[in-house]
Amino acid sequence: MPSQSRITLLGLLLHAFSSTILAQPANPAAIPLTDEERLWIAAHPPIRVGVTPAWAPFSYSTPSGQAAGIDVDILDLIATRTGLRFRVVPAACWDETLTLAETGEVDMTTGTSWTPARERLFQFTRPYYRSAVVIVTRQDAERFSHISLLRRASIAMPRRHIVTSAVIERLPSASMFLVNDQEECFEMVARKQADATVANVFTATQFLNEHPEARLKLSGVVSEFDFPLRMAVRRDQAALAGILDQALASISQEELDRIANKHLEFGLLSVHRGALLQRRAARILLFAAAGGAIALAWIWALRREVRARRRVEDQLRASNQSLEVFSHSIAHDLRAPLRAINGYVNALKEDYGGSISADAREMLDRILVSCRRMGILLRDVMTYNQANRCEAELQTVSLHALVQQLIAELPPEQRKHFHVEPNLPEVLAHPTLLAQSLDNLFSNAIKFVPPDRVPNVNVRAETTGGQVKLWVEDNGIGVDPEHRERIFELFARVAATEYPGTGIGLAIVAKCVERMGGQFGVEPNTGCGSRFWIALQRAPDRHAHDALLADSATARPHSLSALTRCLRRNRRVAEE
Ligand code: ADP
């Protein structure tokens, strides 16, 4: 890809070439037209001009279809100075322009080089532009630095151009591809359909600047070719040729430079550069629009998925809630008939125990045991539901105070087996949920100990960073490694049947701890037994949170007494 600095250097080089052209005194007003010439100009209709299409910077079409280029600006200048009027007759290619001139459909052409053959039909003006001819190849192709190196190459050239005739004559052994215009030649080289093309240096650099993606380069200069550009006037318009000659002679070097700079890609005022930038901007906009459309479609699809998910979540939440309400009301409503059965069976035993057989009495006892079991199950189901539904706003809770209180409420024969580490820390927790969790862990630690072993329960805490891990360690039957996660699920019971239970206790622990944002688990104890743990956030520093402390100081007795009431109520239900 040609760099901007290379192009600027090239621009200077081209100026050196063009500086030999039309070195006329800058006296535009002094065009010594004869009266005859003035009359001819006044009487003559607009001159029909044929220009080379797609031959920037000399002649090309603007995006709006207007003829533009160095040749067109020179015609404008001539029109201003002489009063001549010009009309550009469009053509598809240079070949067609020449045919129009030959058939008399145009009066003159611009950008034409002299040849003996053309001399028969046209009268040529003085040269108005001279520029180098260069070899253009692909950047990765072998370097054809000299025209002679192209003799076995395939060369794309525009039909009926003077340079084309010169190349054919100079390289008879080369394969020639003749196409409509120079631009097509560049494209063929870029597409690897030809090895090279030979072109006017301005046209070549213009294409290279406009199409860096074509990856073409200027490979060499053909110094032996010199085809200055002239205007060619049909022989039957001889007066016109004389006027044009005088007008061209009046154009100064500065004026010509100004015109050339306007149309060269590296000229700041280049109309073409504007069109190029427009095209690039359009391409960027197109990519941006395509990217935007894809992003929008993606966002739309994501939003649809999120909405669908939310709907399913809402439905799930609603059905969970109704299940909870259902199970809670079932558990609640079953308690009254259960109490009635319990009461009637006790009454039967009391009133008629003496008059019924021993078997019948045993059956009544079994009914009472079943009632008791069912009472415990109903209590656990209700507690589980409560853990799920109550507000879980966290506050500072003293583990020390809570654990002491819970142990103090245990029956004395159990209380003596607990060994609590002094000064347990404060945690951020919900007092009732935490009390419920610890109560279940404590009762399991006593329950799951074989009858021939004296229970021994240690309660201690570890503080790491912002977290407090509370351990409840027992010397019971332990938990098999494969059941360590399952036992926290609802109704999961893995111990032998001699250890009564509902399989809800640890599910309540899991639910309560999750609601407080904590974690839980179990590990084997050294020797025998298990070490259950729950991890909670450490309470904020006392001094830094005076306000919170003040709140928790009043909240703690209230919460503890509330939870004590709650636990007592649970036990009463179980004992009933
Ligand atoms: P439950 O105690 O009513 O059976 P839990 O949910 O409290 O229900 O416990 C579930 C199961 O986990 C128990 O059945 C038991 O197998 C096991 N488990 C719980 N705590 C202990 C413990 N401290 N030692 C050994 N196993 C335990």
Residues whose N, C-alpha, C, O or C-beta is under 5 A from the ligand:
A	BS01	ADP	N444 A445 F448 G476 I477 G478 V479 I487 A492 R493 V494 A495 P500 G501 T502 G503 I504 G505 L506 A507 S530
